[in-house]
Amino acid sequence: MKRAVIVHCWGGYPEYCWYPYAKKELEKNGFQVEVPAFPDTDAPNLKKWLPVLQKVAGEPNEDLFLIGHSVGCITILRYLESLRPGQKVGGVVLVAGFTDALKGIDTIEDELQNFFETPIPWDSIKARANNFIAIHSDNDPYVMLPHGDVFKEKLEAELIIKHNAGHFSGKEDKCVELPVVVESVLRISK
């Protein structure tokens, strides 16, 4: 059975923004979907978040698809980094993902530094998923478009740019449905 795990954003939770929509739509298409609550959501920490994703993901295989939002994306990349050689997932969808601690936004940079204590090993991460799709907005107040370009270059990710979608969040952007996520997972899971 195909499985999907949605890794929420900083301050997120399983019922936040577009996660329930994506879960419902993927389940209609035969997926088993989990949206775990990550600890200390208002102060995300890789040492706390990574074990949760490892437990929920279980034994990785090509029927597993990972969907990340904001800090959930780097959590997924660090998860892929932790896999043994030869282990692989079917695909990854990165929504508003970033490739550094969002330098220049002081309070955010300090909070996210723990996810970037070591360089991102792009080649080994790329080898641990069949497909990558990066979804970005052209007016995201936190994550600028060049982050999507890095995913495109380093992971050979398909880059999808949505117009005026902000950070794809529930509060600021009132983004409660995000069909492009479901469409992306369905496309790469065929």
RATA-V128941 format. One record per residue. N is the residue number from 1. RES is the residue in one small letter. PSI is psi as a letter, one per 20 degrees, with the letter a starting at -180 (999 if undefined). OMEGA is omega in whole degrees, -180 to 180 (999 if undefined). Layout:
n:N res:RES psi:PSI omega:OMEGA
n:N res:RES psi:PSI omega:OMEGA
This chain:
n:1 res:m psi:p omega:177
n:2 res:k psi:p omega:-178
n:3 res:r psi:q omega:174
n:4 res:a psi:q omega:175
n:5 res:v psi:p omega:177
n:6 res:i psi:p omega:180
n:7 res:v psi:o omega:-172
n:8 res:h psi:r omega:-177
n:9 res:c psi:r omega:172
n:10 res:w psi:p omega:-178
n:11 res:g psi:j omega:-179
n:12 res:g psi:r omega:179
n:13 res:y psi:r omega:-172
n:14 res:p psi:h omega:-177
n:15 res:e psi:j omega:-175
n:16 res:y psi:q omega:175
n:17 res:c psi:c omega:-171
n:18 res:w psi:j omega:-176
n:19 res:y psi:g omega:178
n:20 res:p psi:h omega:178
n:21 res:y psi:g omega:-179
n:22 res:a psi:g omega:179
n:23 res:k psi:g omega:-179
n:24 res:k psi:g omega:-177
n:25 res:e psi:h omega:178
n:26 res:l psi:h omega:177
n:27 res:e psi:h omega:176
n:28 res:k psi:h omega:-179
n:29 res:n psi:j omega:172
n:30 res:g psi:j omega:179
n:31 res:f psi:q omega:165
n:32 res:q psi:p omega:-173
n:33 res:v psi:p omega:175
n:34 res:e psi:q omega:175
n:35 res:v psi:n omega:-177
n:36 res:p psi:q omega:173
n:37 res:a psi:p omega:179
n:38 res:f psi:q omega:-174
n:39 res:p psi:q omega:176
n:40 res:d psi:l omega:-174
n:41 res:t psi:h omega:179
n:42 res:d psi:i omega:175
n:43 res:a psi:m omega:-174
n:44 res:p psi:p omega:-178
n:45 res:n psi:p omega:-177
n:46 res:l psi:h omega:-178
n:47 res:k psi:h omega:177
n:48 res:k psi:h omega:-175
n:49 res:w psi:h omega:-176
n:50 res:l psi:g omega:179
n:51 res:p psi:h omega:178
n:52 res:v psi:g omega:179
n:53 res:l psi:g omega:179
n:54 res:q psi:g omega:-180
n:55 res:k psi:g omega:-177
n:56 res:v psi:h omega:-179
n:57 res:a psi:h omega:-178
n:58 res:g psi:b omega:180
n:59 res:e psi:o omega:-178
n:60 res:p psi:q omega:175
n:61 res:n psi:r omega:-174
n:62 res:e psi:j omega:172
n:63 res:d psi:j omega:180
n:64 res:l psi:p omega:179
n:65 res:f psi:p omega:-176
n:66 res:l psi:p omega:-179
n:67 res:i psi:p omega:-180
n:68 res:g psi:q omega:177
n:69 res:h psi:p omega:176
n:70 res:s psi:d omega:-179
n:71 res:v psi:i omega:174
n:72 res:g psi:h omega:-180
n:73 res:c psi:g omega:179
n:74 res:i psi:h omega:175
n:75 res:t psi:g omega:178
n:76 res:i psi:g omega:179
n:77 res:l psi:g omega:178
n:78 res:r psi:h omega:175
n:79 res:y psi:g omega:179
n:80 res:l psi:h omega:177
n:81 res:e psi:h omega:-176
n:82 res:s psi:i omega:-178
n:83 res:l psi:q omega:176
n:84 res:r psi:q omega:176
n:85 res:p psi:p omega:-179
n:86 res:g psi:h omega:176
n:87 res:q psi:q omega:-174
n:88 res:k psi:q omega:174
n:89 res:v psi:r omega:-177
n:90 res:g psi:h omega:-179
n:91 res:g psi:r omega:-176
n:92 res:v psi:p omega:174
n:93 res:v psi:p omega:-177
n:94 res:l psi:o omega:-178
n:95 res:v psi:o omega:180
n:96 res:a psi:l omega:180
n:97 res:g psi:q omega:180
n:98 res:f psi:r omega:-171
n:99 res:t psi:j omega:173
n:100 res:d psi:a omega:-174
n:101 res:a psi:k omega:-180
n:102 res:l psi:l omega:-179
n:103 res:k psi:q omega:179
n:104 res:g psi:i omega:175
n:105 res:i psi:n omega:-164
n:106 res:d psi:g omega:-176
n:107 res:t psi:h omega:178
n:108 res:i psi:g omega:-178
n:109 res:e psi:g omega:-179
n:110 res:d psi:g omega:-178
n:111 res:e psi:h omega:-175
n:112 res:l psi:i omega:-175
n:113 res:q psi:h omega:-177
n:114 res:n psi:i omega:177
n:115 res:f psi:i omega:-173
n:116 res:f psi:k omega:180
n:117 res:e psi:h omega:176
n:118 res:t psi:q omega:178
n:119 res:p psi:q omega:178
n:120 res:i psi:p omega:180
n:121 res:p psi:n omega:-171
n:122 res:w psi:g omega:-175
n:123 res:d psi:g omega:-180
n:124 res:s psi:h omega:177
n:125 res:i psi:g omega:-180
n:126 res:k psi:h omega:-178
n:127 res:a psi:i omega:-174
n:128 res:r psi:j omega:174
n:129 res:a psi:q omega:180
n:130 res:n psi:h omega:-175
n:131 res:n psi:q omega:172
n:132 res:f psi:p omega:172
n:133 res:i psi:p omega:177
n:134 res:a psi:p omega:-179
n:135 res:i psi:p omega:-178
n:136 res:h psi:r omega:177
n:137 res:s psi:q omega:-180
n:138 res:d psi:i omega:176
n:139 res:n psi:k omega:177
n:140 res:d psi:p omega:-177
n:141 res:p psi:i omega:-177
n:142 res:y psi:g omega:-172
n:143 res:v psi:o omega:-178
n:144 res:m psi:q omega:-177
n:145 res:l psi:h omega:179
n:146 res:p psi:h omega:176
n:147 res:h psi:h omega:177
n:148 res:g psi:h omega:178
n:149 res:d psi:h omega:178
n:150 res:v psi:g omega:178
n:151 res:f psi:g omega:-180
n:152 res:k psi:g omega:-178
n:153 res:e psi:g omega:-172
n:154 res:k psi:h omega:-176
n:155 res:l psi:i omega:-172
n:156 res:e psi:k omega:179
n:157 res:a psi:q omega:168
n:158 res:e psi:p omega:-179
n:159 res:l psi:p omega:178
n:160 res:i psi:p omega:180
n:161 res:i psi:p omega:177
n:162 res:k psi:q omega:-178
n:163 res:h psi:p omega:176
n:164 res:n psi:l omega:-180
n:165 res:a psi:j omega:178
n:166 res:g psi:c omega:-178
n:167 res:h psi:j omega:-180
n:168 res:f psi:k omega:-176
n:169 res:s psi:r omega:-179
n:170 res:g psi:h omega:-175
n:171 res:k psi:g omega:-174
n:172 res:e psi:g omega:-171
n:173 res:d psi:i omega:-178
n:174 res:k psi:l omega:-178
n:175 res:c psi:n omega:-177
n:176 res:v psi:i omega:173
n:177 res:e psi:p omega:178
n:178 res:l psi:m omega:-176
n:179 res:p psi:h omega:-178
n:180 res:v psi:h omega:177
n:181 res:v psi:g omega:-180
n:182 res:v psi:g omega:180
n:183 res:e psi:h omega:-179
n:184 res:s psi:g omega:179
n:185 res:v psi:g omega:-179
n:186 res:l psi:h omega:-178
n:187 res:r psi:g omega:-177
n:188 res:i psi:i omega:-180
n:189 res:s psi:j omega:-179
n:190 res:k psi:999 omega:999
